[in-house]
């Protein structure tokens, strides 16, 4: 199974990662969660530097 991010999601992800690097001086590691819903994929990203409660929501409802 393959999951991909669209251009809008990638732009939002890259801005978030740069903000993390600005604060911590590094990117750290990321966990990507793709949840198929039947009509599209719900997508979140977690940074090991920010902790489990600071998720980036990347779900693109306009593509559903």
mmCIF file as Biopython writes it, N, C-alpha, C and O atoms, coordinates in Angstrom:
data_model
#
loop_
_atom_site.group_PDB
_atom_site.id
_atom_site.type_symbol
_atom_site.label_atom_id
_atom_site.label_alt_id
_atom_site.label_comp_id
_atom_site.label_asym_id
_atom_site.label_entity_id
_atom_site.label_seq_id
_atom_site.pdbx_PDB_ins_code
_atom_site.Cartn_x
_atom_site.Cartn_y
_atom_site.Cartn_z
_atom_site.occupancy
_atom_site.B_iso_or_equiv
_atom_site.auth_seq_id
_atom_site.auth_asym_id
_atom_site.pdbx_PDB_model_num
ATOM 1   N N  . UNK A ? 1  ? 0.848   -1.165 0.000  1.0 0.0 1  A 1 
ATOM 2   C CA . UNK A ? 1  ? 0.000   0.000  0.000  1.0 0.0 1  A 1 
ATOM 3   C C  . UNK A ? 1  ? 0.895   1.231  0.000  1.0 0.0 1  A 1 
ATOM 4   O O  . UNK A ? 1  ? 1.882   1.285  0.734  1.0 0.0 1  A 1 
ATOM 5   N N  . UNK A ? 2  ? 0.563   2.195  -0.801 1.0 0.0 2  A 1 
ATOM 6   C CA . UNK A ? 2  ? 1.349   3.417  -0.912 1.0 0.0 2  A 1 
ATOM 7   C C  . UNK A ? 2  ? 0.477   4.622  -0.572 1.0 0.0 2  A 1 
ATOM 8   O O  . UNK A ? 2  ? -0.670  4.714  -1.008 1.0 0.0 2  A 1 
ATOM 9   N N  . UNK A ? 3  ? 1.030   5.536  0.206  1.0 0.0 3  A 1 
ATOM 10  C CA . UNK A ? 3  ? 0.353   6.780  0.543  1.0 0.0 3  A 1 
ATOM 11  C C  . UNK A ? 3  ? 1.219   7.931  0.073  1.0 0.0 3  A 1 
ATOM 12  O O  . UNK A ? 3  ? 2.444   7.866  0.172  1.0 0.0 3  A 1 
ATOM 13  N N  . UNK A ? 4  ? 0.601   8.982  -0.436 1.0 0.0 4  A 1 
ATOM 14  C CA . UNK A ? 4  ? 1.334   10.147 -0.924 1.0 0.0 4  A 1 
ATOM 15  C C  . UNK A ? 4  ? 0.716   11.424 -0.380 1.0 0.0 4  A 1 
ATOM 16  O O  . UNK A ? 4  ? -0.471  11.476 -0.056 1.0 0.0 4  A 1 
ATOM 17  N N  . UNK A ? 5  ? 1.546   12.448 -0.289 1.0 0.0 5  A 1 
ATOM 18  C CA . UNK A ? 5  ? 1.084   13.779 0.081  1.0 0.0 5  A 1 
ATOM 19  C C  . UNK A ? 5  ? 0.980   14.617 -1.176 1.0 0.0 5  A 1 
ATOM 20  O O  . UNK A ? 5  ? 1.816   14.508 -2.072 1.0 0.0 5  A 1 
ATOM 21  N N  . UNK A ? 6  ? -0.057  15.463 -1.247 1.0 0.0 6  A 1 
ATOM 22  C CA . UNK A ? 6  ? -0.174  16.354 -2.400 1.0 0.0 6  A 1 
ATOM 23  C C  . UNK A ? 6  ? 0.656   17.615 -2.161 1.0 0.0 6  A 1 
ATOM 24  O O  . UNK A ? 6  ? 1.251   17.776 -1.096 1.0 0.0 6  A 1 
ATOM 25  N N  . UNK A ? 7  ? 0.693   18.495 -3.140 1.0 0.0 7  A 1 
ATOM 26  C CA . UNK A ? 7  ? 1.533   19.697 -3.054 1.0 0.0 7  A 1 
ATOM 27  C C  . UNK A ? 7  ? 1.161   20.582 -1.873 1.0 0.0 7  A 1 
ATOM 28  O O  . UNK A ? 7  ? 2.048   21.127 -1.217 1.0 0.0 7  A 1 
ATOM 29  N N  . UNK A ? 8  ? -0.112  20.738 -1.590 1.0 0.0 8  A 1 
ATOM 30  C CA . UNK A ? 8  ? -0.570  21.576 -0.474 1.0 0.0 8  A 1 
ATOM 31  C C  . UNK A ? 8  ? -0.108  20.976 0.847  1.0 0.0 8  A 1 
ATOM 32  O O  . UNK A ? 8  ? 0.372   21.693 1.724  1.0 0.0 8  A 1 
ATOM 33  N N  . UNK A ? 9  ? -0.251  19.669 0.988  1.0 0.0 9  A 1 
ATOM 34  C CA . UNK A ? 9  ? 0.178   18.989 2.203  1.0 0.0 9  A 1 
ATOM 35  C C  . UNK A ? 9  ? 1.688   19.083 2.382  1.0 0.0 9  A 1 
ATOM 36  O O  . UNK A ? 9  ? 2.167   19.313 3.493  1.0 0.0 9  A 1 
ATOM 37  N N  . UNK A ? 10 ? 2.442   18.908 1.297  1.0 0.0 10 A 1 
ATOM 38  C CA . UNK A ? 10 ? 3.907   19.003 1.372  1.0 0.0 10 A 1 
ATOM 39  C C  . UNK A ? 10 ? 4.368   20.394 1.784  1.0 0.0 10 A 1 
ATOM 40  O O  . UNK A ? 10 ? 5.300   20.535 2.576  1.0 0.0 10 A 1 
ATOM 41  N N  . UNK A ? 11 ? 3.717   21.416 1.248  1.0 0.0 11 A 1 
ATOM 42  C CA . UNK A ? 11 ? 4.086   22.791 1.611  1.0 0.0 11 A 1 
ATOM 43  C C  . UNK A ? 11 ? 3.841   23.044 3.099  1.0 0.0 11 A 1 
ATOM 44  O O  . UNK A ? 11 ? 4.686   23.622 3.782  1.0 0.0 11 A 1 
ATOM 45  N N  . UNK A ? 12 ? 2.688   22.610 3.594  1.0 0.0 12 A 1 
ATOM 46  C CA . UNK A ? 12 ? 2.363   22.788 5.012  1.0 0.0 12 A 1 
ATOM 47  C C  . UNK A ? 12 ? 3.345   22.003 5.891  1.0 0.0 12 A 1 
ATOM 48  O O  . UNK A ? 12 ? 3.783   22.504 6.926  1.0 0.0 12 A 1 
ATOM 49  N N  . UNK A ? 13 ? 3.689   20.782 5.487  1.0 0.0 13 A 1 
ATOM 50  C CA . UNK A ? 13 ? 4.635   19.954 6.225  1.0 0.0 13 A 1 
ATOM 51  C C  . UNK A ? 13 ? 6.019   20.603 6.273  1.0 0.0 13 A 1 
ATOM 52  O O  . UNK A ? 13 ? 6.647   20.646 7.331  1.0 0.0 13 A 1 
ATOM 53  N N  . UNK A ? 14 ? 6.493   21.104 5.138  1.0 0.0 14 A 1 
ATOM 54  C CA . UNK A ? 14 ? 7.828   21.715 5.084  1.0 0.0 14 A 1 
ATOM 55  C C  . UNK A ? 14 ? 7.915   22.968 5.944  1.0 0.0 14 A 1 
ATOM 56  O O  . UNK A ? 14 ? 8.943   23.203 6.580  1.0 0.0 14 A 1 
ATOM 57  N N  . UNK A ? 15 ? 6.855   23.782 5.979  1.0 0.0 15 A 1 
ATOM 58  C CA . UNK A ? 15 ? 6.849   24.972 6.838  1.0 0.0 15 A 1 
ATOM 59  C C  . UNK A ? 15 ? 6.905   24.568 8.311  1.0 0.0 15 A 1 
ATOM 60  O O  . UNK A ? 15 ? 7.619   25.185 9.101  1.0 0.0 15 A 1 
ATOM 61  N N  . UNK A ? 16 ? 6.158   23.543 8.673  1.0 0.0 16 A 1 
ATOM 62  C CA . UNK A ? 16 ? 6.122   23.045 10.044 1.0 0.0 16 A 1 
ATOM 63  C C  . UNK A ? 16 ? 7.492   22.513 10.452 1.0 0.0 16 A 1 
ATOM 64  O O  . UNK A ? 16 ? 7.970   22.787 11.553 1.0 0.0 16 A 1 
ATOM 65  N N  . UNK A ? 17 ? 8.120   21.748 9.557  1.0 0.0 17 A 1 
ATOM 66  C CA . UNK A ? 17 ? 9.441   21.202 9.841  1.0 0.0 17 A 1 
ATOM 67  C C  . UNK A ? 17 ? 10.481  22.309 10.007 1.0 0.0 17 A 1 
ATOM 68  O O  . UNK A ? 17 ? 11.350  22.213 10.874 1.0 0.0 17 A 1 
ATOM 69  N N  . UNK A ? 18 ? 10.404  23.352 9.190  1.0 0.0 18 A 1 
ATOM 70  C CA . UNK A ? 18 ? 11.345  24.474 9.323  1.0 0.0 18 A 1 
ATOM 71  C C  . UNK A ? 18 ? 11.147  25.204 10.644 1.0 0.0 18 A 1 
ATOM 72  O O  . UNK A ? 18 ? 12.119  25.644 11.257 1.0 0.0 18 A 1 
ATOM 73  N N  . UNK A ? 19 ? 9.894   25.339 11.094 1.0 0.0 19 A 1 
ATOM 74  C CA . UNK A ? 19 ? 9.633   25.980 12.390 1.0 0.0 19 A 1 
ATOM 75  C C  . UNK A ? 19 ? 10.233  25.145 13.521 1.0 0.0 19 A 1 
ATOM 76  O O  . UNK A ? 19 ? 10.787  25.698 14.471 1.0 0.0 19 A 1 
ATOM 77  N N  . UNK A ? 20 ? 10.127  23.826 13.426 1.0 0.0 20 A 1 
ATOM 78  C CA . UNK A ? 20 ? 10.729  22.945 14.430 1.0 0.0 20 A 1 
ATOM 79  C C  . UNK A ? 20 ? 12.245  23.107 14.436 1.0 0.0 20 A 1 
ATOM 80  O O  . UNK A ? 20 ? 12.857  23.178 15.502 1.0 0.0 20 A 1 
ATOM 81  N N  . UNK A ? 21 ? 12.851  23.165 13.259 1.0 0.0 21 A 1 
ATOM 82  C CA . UNK A ? 21 ? 14.302  23.327 13.178 1.0 0.0 21 A 1 
ATOM 83  C C  . UNK A ? 21 ? 14.739  24.669 13.758 1.0 0.0 21 A 1 
ATOM 84  O O  . UNK A ? 21 ? 15.781  24.750 14.407 1.0 0.0 21 A 1 
ATOM 85  N N  . UNK A ? 22 ? 13.963  25.711 13.534 1.0 0.0 22 A 1 
ATOM 86  C CA . UNK A ? 22 ? 14.275  27.031 14.074 1.0 0.0 22 A 1 
ATOM 87  C C  . UNK A ? 22 ? 14.286  26.994 15.598 1.0 0.0 22 A 1 
ATOM 88  O O  . UNK A ? 22 ? 15.148  27.608 16.226 1.0 0.0 22 A 1 
ATOM 89  N N  . UNK A ? 23 ? 13.346  26.287 16.190 1.0 0.0 23 A 1 
ATOM 90  C CA . UNK A ? 23 ? 13.228  26.220 17.649 1.0 0.0 23 A 1 
ATOM 91  C C  . UNK A ? 23 ? 14.277  25.299 18.256 1.0 0.0 23 A 1 
ATOM 92  O O  . UNK A ? 23 ? 14.935  25.666 19.229 1.0 0.0 23 A 1 
ATOM 93  N N  . UNK A ? 24 ? 14.439  24.096 17.685 1.0 0.0 24 A 1 
ATOM 94  C CA . UNK A ? 24 ? 15.277  23.064 18.303 1.0 0.0 24 A 1 
ATOM 95  C C  . UNK A ? 24 ? 16.654  22.904 17.661 1.0 0.0 24 A 1 
ATOM 96  O O  . UNK A ? 24 ? 17.509  22.204 18.204 1.0 0.0 24 A 1 
ATOM 97  N N  . UNK A ? 25 ? 16.877  23.543 16.517 1.0 0.0 25 A 1 
ATOM 98  C CA . UNK A ? 25 ? 18.164  23.425 15.848 1.0 0.0 25 A 1 
ATOM 99  C C  . UNK A ? 25 ? 18.325  22.148 15.040 1.0 0.0 25 A 1 
ATOM 100 O O  . UNK A ? 25 ? 19.389  21.901 14.471 1.0 0.0 25 A 1 
ATOM 101 N N  . UNK A ? 26 ? 17.290  21.345 14.985 1.0 0.0 26 A 1 
ATOM 102 C CA . UNK A ? 26 ? 17.290  20.111 14.207 1.0 0.0 26 A 1 
ATOM 103 C C  . UNK A ? 26 ? 15.844  19.747 13.856 1.0 0.0 26 A 1 
ATOM 104 O O  . UNK A ? 26 ? 14.894  20.289 14.419 1.0 0.0 26 A 1 
ATOM 105 N N  . UNK A ? 27 ? 15.709  18.822 12.918 1.0 0.0 27 A 1 
ATOM 106 C CA . UNK A ? 27 ? 14.369  18.394 12.518 1.0 0.0 27 A 1 
ATOM 107 C C  . UNK A ? 27 ? 13.816  17.313 13.443 1.0 0.0 27 A 1 
ATOM 108 O O  . UNK A ? 27 ? 12.620  17.300 13.734 1.0 0.0 27 A 1 
ATOM 109 N N  . UNK A ? 28 ? 14.674  16.411 13.905 1.0 0.0 28 A 1 
ATOM 110 C CA . UNK A ? 28 ? 14.211  15.281 14.694 1.0 0.0 28 A 1 
ATOM 111 C C  . UNK A ? 28 ? 13.609  14.218 13.787 1.0 0.0 28 A 1 
ATOM 112 O O  . UNK A ? 28 ? 13.856  14.201 12.581 1.0 0.0 28 A 1 
ATOM 113 N N  . UNK A ? 29 ? 12.828  13.343 14.374 1.0 0.0 29 A 1 
ATOM 114 C CA . UNK A ? 29 ? 12.179  12.257 13.637 1.0 0.0 29 A 1 
ATOM 115 C C  . UNK A ? 29 ? 10.680  12.494 13.588 1.0 0.0 29 A 1 
ATOM 116 O O  . UNK A ? 29 ? 10.109  13.153 14.456 1.0 0.0 29 A 1 
ATOM 117 N N  . UNK A ? 30 ? 10.056  11.947 12.558 1.0 0.0 30 A 1 
ATOM 118 C CA . UNK A ? 30 ? 8.625   12.153 12.360 1.0 0.0 30 A 1 
ATOM 119 C C  . UNK A ? 30 ? 7.913   10.824 12.178 1.0 0.0 30 A 1 
ATOM 120 O O  . UNK A ? 30 ? 8.450   9.894  11.576 1.0 0.0 30 A 1 
ATOM 121 N N  . UNK A ? 31 ? 6.709   10.747 12.701 1.0 0.0 31 A 1 
ATOM 122 C CA . UNK A ? 31 ? 5.837   9.593  12.507 1.0 0.0 31 A 1 
ATOM 123 C C  . UNK A ? 31 ? 4.633   10.062 11.708 1.0 0.0 31 A 1 
ATOM 124 O O  . UNK A ? 31 ? 3.926   10.989 12.103 1.0 0.0 31 A 1 
ATOM 125 N N  . UNK A ? 32 ? 4.414   9.404  10.578 1.0 0.0 32 A 1 
ATOM 126 C CA . UNK A ? 32 ? 3.300   9.743  9.699  1.0 0.0 32 A 1 
ATOM 127 C C  . UNK A ? 32 ? 2.185   8.732  9.911  1.0 0.0 32 A 1 
ATOM 128 O O  . UNK A ? 32 ? 2.439   7.528  9.963  1.0 0.0 32 A 1 
ATOM 129 N N  . UNK A ? 33 ? 0.970   9.205  10.034 1.0 0.0 33 A 1 
ATOM 130 C CA . UNK A ? 33 ? -0.183  8.325  10.223 1.0 0.0 33 A 1 
ATOM 131 C C  . UNK A ? 33 ? -1.186  8.584  9.102  1.0 0.0 33 A 1 
ATOM 132 O O  . UNK A ? 33 ? -1.741  9.676  8.986  1.0 0.0 33 A 1 
ATOM 133 N N  . UNK A ? 34 ? -1.407  7.563  8.282  1.0 0.0 34 A 1 
ATOM 134 C CA . UNK A ? 34 ? -2.384  7.624  7.202  1.0 0.0 34 A 1 
ATOM 135 C C  . UNK A ? 34 ? -3.537  6.695  7.572  1.0 0.0 34 A 1 
ATOM 136 O O  . UNK A ? 34 ? -3.335  5.496  7.762  1.0 0.0 34 A 1 
ATOM 137 N N  . UNK A ? 35 ? -4.750  7.250  7.676  1.0 0.0 35 A 1 
ATOM 138 C CA . UNK A ? 35 ? -5.917  6.463  8.041  1.0 0.0 35 A 1 
ATOM 139 C C  . UNK A ? 35 ? -6.932  6.483  6.904  1.0 0.0 35 A 1 
ATOM 140 O O  . UNK A ? 35 ? -7.637  7.477  6.726  1.0 0.0 35 A 1 
ATOM 141 N N  . UNK A ? 36 ? -7.017  5.405  6.137  1.0 0.0 36 A 1 
ATOM 142 C CA . UNK A ? 36 ? -8.003  5.354  5.060  1.0 0.0 36 A 1 
ATOM 143 C C  . UNK A ? 36 ? -9.423  5.399  5.636  1.0 0.0 36 A 1 
ATOM 144 O O  . UNK A ? 36 ? -9.732  4.702  6.602  1.0 0.0 36 A 1 
ATOM 145 N N  . UNK A ? 37 ? -10.270 6.218  5.038  1.0 0.0 37 A 1 
ATOM 146 C CA . UNK A ? 37 ? -11.645 6.362  5.544  1.0 0.0 37 A 1 
ATOM 147 C C  . UNK A ? 37 ? -12.690 5.819  4.581  1.0 0.0 37 A 1 
ATOM 148 O O  . UNK A ? 37 ? -13.874 5.762  4.913  1.0 0.0 37 A 1 
ATOM 149 N N  . UNK A ? 38 ? -12.265 5.429  3.412  1.0 0.0 38 A 1 
ATOM 150 C CA . UNK A ? 38 ? -13.220 4.988  2.394  1.0 0.0 38 A 1 
ATOM 151 C C  . UNK A ? 38 ? -13.494 6.078  1.374  1.0 0.0 38 A 1 
ATOM 152 O O  . UNK A ? 38 ? -13.815 5.783  0.223  1.0 0.0 38 A 1 
ATOM 153 N N  . UNK A ? 39 ? -13.371 7.333  1.783  1.0 0.0 39 A 1 
ATOM 154 C CA . UNK A ? 39 ? -13.566 8.452  0.850  1.0 0.0 39 A 1 
ATOM 155 C C  . UNK A ? 39 ? -12.298 9.280  0.677  1.0 0.0 39 A 1 
ATOM 156 O O  . UNK A ? 39 ? -12.244 10.164 -0.179 1.0 0.0 39 A 1 
ATOM 157 N N  . UNK A ? 40 ? -11.301 9.004  1.468  1.0 0.0 40 A 1 
ATOM 158 C CA . UNK A ? 40 ? -10.024 9.707  1.412  1.0 0.0 40 A 1 
ATOM 159 C C  . UNK A ? 40 ? -9.183  9.293  2.598  1.0 0.0 40 A 1 
ATOM 160 O O  . UNK A ? 40 ? -9.626  8.507  3.436  1.0 0.0 40 A 1 
ATOM 161 N N  . UNK A ? 41 ? -7.991  9.810  2.672  1.0 0.0 41 A 1 
ATOM 162 C CA . UNK A ? 41 ? -7.079  9.481  3.773  1.0 0.0 41 A 1 
ATOM 163 C C  . UNK A ? 41 ? -6.977  10.614 4.773  1.0 0.0 41 A 1 
ATOM 164 O O  . UNK A ? 41 ? -6.749  11.764 4.398  1.0 0.0 41 A 1 
ATOM 165 N N  . UNK A ? 42 ? -7.147  10.288 6.048  1.0 0.0 42 A 1 
ATOM 166 C CA . UNK A ? 42 ? -6.852  11.237 7.112  1.0 0.0 42 A 1 
ATOM 167 C C  . UNK A ? 42 ? -5.351  11.131 7.364  1.0 0.0 42 A 1 
ATOM 168 O O  . UNK A ? 42 ? -4.817  10.028 7.474  1.0 0.0 42 A 1 
ATOM 169 N N  . UNK A ? 43 ? -4.670  12.271 7.454  1.0 0.0 43 A 1 
ATOM 170 C CA . UNK A ? 43 ? -3.212  12.276 7.571  1.0 0.0 43 A 1 
ATOM 171 C C  . UNK A ? 43 ? -2.786  13.182 8.722  1.0 0.0 43 A 1 
ATOM 172 O O  . UNK A ? 43 ? -3.199  14.339 8.806  1.0 0.0 43 A 1 
ATOM 173 N N  . UNK A ? 44 ? -1.948  12.631 9.613  1.0 0.0 44 A 1 
ATOM 174 C CA . UNK A ? 44 ? -1.345  13.434 10.676 1.0 0.0 44 A 1 
ATOM 175 C C  . UNK A ? 44 ? 0.144   13.107 10.746 1.0 0.0 44 A 1 
ATOM 176 O O  . UNK A ? 44 ? 0.588   12.045 10.310 1.0 0.0 44 A 1 
ATOM 177 N N  . UNK A ? 45 ? 0.902   14.049 11.306 1.0 0.0 45 A 1 
ATOM 178 C CA . UNK A ? 45 ? 2.340   13.856 11.490 1.0 0.0 45 A 1 
ATOM 179 C C  . UNK A ? 45 ? 2.688   14.242 12.919 1.0 0.0 45 A 1 
ATOM 180 O O  . UNK A ? 45 ? 2.203   15.244 13.444 1.0 0.0 45 A 1 
ATOM 181 N N  . UNK A ? 46 ? 3.539   13.429 13.538 1.0 0.0 46 A 1 
ATOM 182 C CA . UNK A ? 46 ? 3.996   13.678 14.900 1.0 0.0 46 A 1 
ATOM 183 C C  . UNK A ? 46 ? 5.509   13.860 14.888 1.0 0.0 46 A 1 
ATOM 184 O O  . UNK A ? 46 ? 6.223   13.120 14.212 1.0 0.0 46 A 1 
ATOM 185 N N  . UNK A ? 47 ? 5.991   14.838 15.632 1.0 0.0 47 A 1 
ATOM 186 C CA . UNK A ? 47 ? 7.424   15.079 15.772 1.0 0.0 47 A 1 
ATOM 187 C C  . UNK A ? 47 ? 7.892   14.544 17.112 1.0 0.0 47 A 1 
ATOM 188 O O  . UNK A ? 47 ? 7.253   14.789 18.135 1.0 0.0 47 A 1 
ATOM 189 N N  . UNK A ? 48 ? 9.001   13.816 17.119 1.0 0.0 48 A 1 
ATOM 190 C CA . UNK A ? 48 ? 9.532   13.320 18.391 1.0 0.0 48 A 1 
ATOM 191 C C  . UNK A ? 48 ? 9.996   14.464 19.291 1.0 0.0 48 A 1 
ATOM 192 O O  . UNK A ? 48 ? 10.065  14.296 20.508 1.0 0.0 48 A 1 
ATOM 193 N N  . UNK A ? 49 ? 10.312  15.609 18.719 1.0 0.0 49 A 1 
ATOM 194 C CA . UNK A ? 49 ? 10.750  16.758 19.517 1.0 0.0 49 A 1 
ATOM 195 C C  . UNK A ? 49 ? 9.585   17.473 20.200 1.0 0.0 49 A 1 
ATOM 196 O O  . UNK A ? 49 ? 9.766   18.079 21.256 1.0 0.0 49 A 1 
ATOM 197 N N  . UNK A ? 50 ? 8.404   17.407 19.611 1.0 0.0 50 A 1 
ATOM 198 C CA . UNK A ? 50 ? 7.244   18.116 20.148 1.0 0.0 50 A 1 
ATOM 199 C C  . UNK A ? 50 ? 6.382   17.252 21.051 1.0 0.0 50 A 1 
ATOM 200 O O  . UNK A ? 50 ? 5.657   17.773 21.899 1.0 0.0 50 A 1 
ATOM 201 N N  . UNK A ? 51 ? 6.451   15.959 20.883 1.0 0.0 51 A 1 
ATOM 202 C CA . UNK A ? 51 ? 5.647   15.060 21.701 1.0 0.0 51 A 1 
ATOM 203 C C  . UNK A ? 51 ? 4.359   14.649 21.008 1.0 0.0 51 A 1 
ATOM 204 O O  . UNK A ? 51 ? 3.990   15.205 19.974 1.0 0.0 51 A 1 
ATOM 205 N N  . UNK A ? 52 ? 3.676   13.663 21.593 1.0 0.0 52 A 1 
ATOM 206 C CA . UNK A ? 52 ? 2.523   13.043 20.934 1.0 0.0 52 A 1 
ATOM 207 C C  . UNK A ? 52 ? 1.265   13.910 20.860 1.0 0.0 52 A 1 
ATOM 208 O O  . UNK A ? 52 ? 0.334   13.580 20.125 1.0 0.0 52 A 1 
ATOM 209 N N  . UNK A ? 53 ? 1.226   14.991 21.595 1.0 0.0 53 A 1 
ATOM 210 C CA . UNK A ? 53 ? 0.016   15.815 21.599 1.0 0.0 53 A 1 
ATOM 211 C C  . UNK A ? 53 ? 0.126   17.048 20.707 1.0 0.0 53 A 1 
ATOM 212 O O  . UNK A ? 53 ? -0.764  17.898 20.709 1.0 0.0 53 A 1 
ATOM 213 N N  . UNK A ? 54 ? 1.205   17.146 19.950 1.0 0.0 54 A 1 
ATOM 214 C CA . UNK A ? 54 ? 1.440   18.271 19.057 1.0 0.0 54 A 1 
ATOM 215 C C  . UNK A ? 54 ? 1.448   17.777 17.609 1.0 0.0 54 A 1 
ATOM 216 O O  . UNK A ? 54 ? 2.461   17.889 16.919 1.0 0.0 54 A 1 
ATOM 217 N N  . UNK A ? 55 ? 0.339   17.241 17.159 1.0 0.0 55 A 1 
ATOM 218 C CA . UNK A ? 55 ? 0.247   16.672 15.815 1.0 0.0 55 A 1 
ATOM 219 C C  . UNK A ? 55 ? 0.008   17.754 14.772 1.0 0.0 55 A 1 
ATOM 220 O O  . UNK A ? 55 ? -0.662  18.754 15.029 1.0 0.0 55 A 1 
ATOM 221 N N  . UNK A ? 56 ? 0.567   17.533 13.602 1.0 0.0 56 A 1 
ATOM 222 C CA . UNK A ? 56 ? 0.258   18.376 12.449 1.0 0.0 56 A 1 
ATOM 223 C C  . UNK A ? 56 ? -0.834  17.667 11.665 1.0 0.0 56 A 1 
ATOM 224 O O  . UNK A ? 56 ? -0.647  16.526 11.242 1.0 0.0 56 A 1 
ATOM 225 N N  . UNK A ? 57 ? -1.952  18.311 11.468 1.0 0.0 57 A 1 
ATOM 226 C CA . UNK A ? 57 ? -3.080  17.762 10.726 1.0 0.0 57 A 1 
ATOM 227 C C  . UNK A ? 57 ? -2.907  18.101 9.251  1.0 0.0 57 A 1 
ATOM 228 O O  . UNK A ? 57 ? -2.903  19.274 8.877  1.0 0.0 57 A 1 
ATOM 229 N N  . UNK A ? 58 ? -2.764  17.084 8.419  1.0 0.0 58 A 1 
ATOM 230 C CA . UNK A ? 58 ? -2.548  17.303 6.982  1.0 0.0 58 A 1 
ATOM 231 C C  . UNK A ? 58 ? -3.710  16.782 6.123  1.0 0.0 58 A 1 
ATOM 232 O O  . UNK A ? 58 ? -3.615  16.773 4.896  1.0 0.0 58 A 1 
ATOM 233 N N  . UNK A ? 59 ? -4.782  16.358 6.749  1.0 0.0 59 A 1 
ATOM 234 C CA . UNK A ? 59 ? -5.914  15.844 5.978  1.0 0.0 59 A 1 
ATOM 235 C C  . UNK A ? 59 ? -6.427  16.916 5.033  1.0 0.0 59 A 1 
ATOM 236 O O  . UNK A ? 59 ? -6.734  18.031 5.455  1.0 0.0 59 A 1 
ATOM 237 N N  . UNK A ? 60 ? -6.517  16.576 3.756  1.0 0.0 60 A 1 
ATOM 238 C CA . UNK A ? 60 ? -6.999  17.514 2.739  1.0 0.0 60 A 1 
ATOM 239 C C  . UNK A ? 60 ? -8.429  17.118 2.361  1.0 0.0 60 A 1 
ATOM 240 O O  . UNK A ? 60 ? -8.645  16.311 1.457  1.0 0.0 60 A 1 
ATOM 241 N N  . UNK A ? 61 ? -9.386  17.693 3.061  1.0 0.0 61 A 1 
ATOM 242 C CA . UNK A ? 61 ? -10.787 17.363 2.819  1.0 0.0 61 A 1 
ATOM 243 C C  . UNK A ? 61 ? -11.264 17.769 1.430  1.0 0.0 61 A 1 
ATOM 244 O O  . UNK A ? 61 ? -12.228 17.205 0.913  1.0 0.0 61 A 1 
ATOM 245 N N  . UNK A ? 62 ? -10.595 18.740 0.831  1.0 0.0 62 A 1 
ATOM 246 C CA . UNK A ? 62 ? -11.008 19.179 -0.515 1.0 0.0 62 A 1 
ATOM 247 C C  . UNK A ? 62 ? -10.731 18.126 -1.571 1.0 0.0 62 A 1 
ATOM 248 O O  . UNK A ? 62 ? -11.282 18.196 -2.669 1.0 0.0 62 A 1 
ATOM 249 N N  . UNK A ? 63 ? -9.880  17.141 -1.258 1.0 0.0 63 A 1 
ATOM 250 C CA . UNK A ? 63 ? -9.591  16.085 -2.224 1.0 0.0 63 A 1 
ATOM 251 C C  . UNK A ? 63 ? -10.527 14.879 -2.064 1.0 0.0 63 A 1 
ATOM 252 O O  . UNK A ? 63 ? -10.424 13.910 -2.815 1.0 0.0 63 A 1 
ATOM 253 N N  . UNK A ? 64 ? -11.433 14.940 -1.092 1.0 0.0 64 A 1 
ATOM 254 C CA . UNK A ? 64 ? -12.360 13.826 -0.857 1.0 0.0 64 A 1 
ATOM 255 C C  . UNK A ? 64 ? -13.518 13.894 -1.792 1.0 0.0 64 A 1 
ATOM 256 O O  . UNK A ? 64 ? -14.402 13.039 -1.743 1.0 0.0 64 A 1 
#
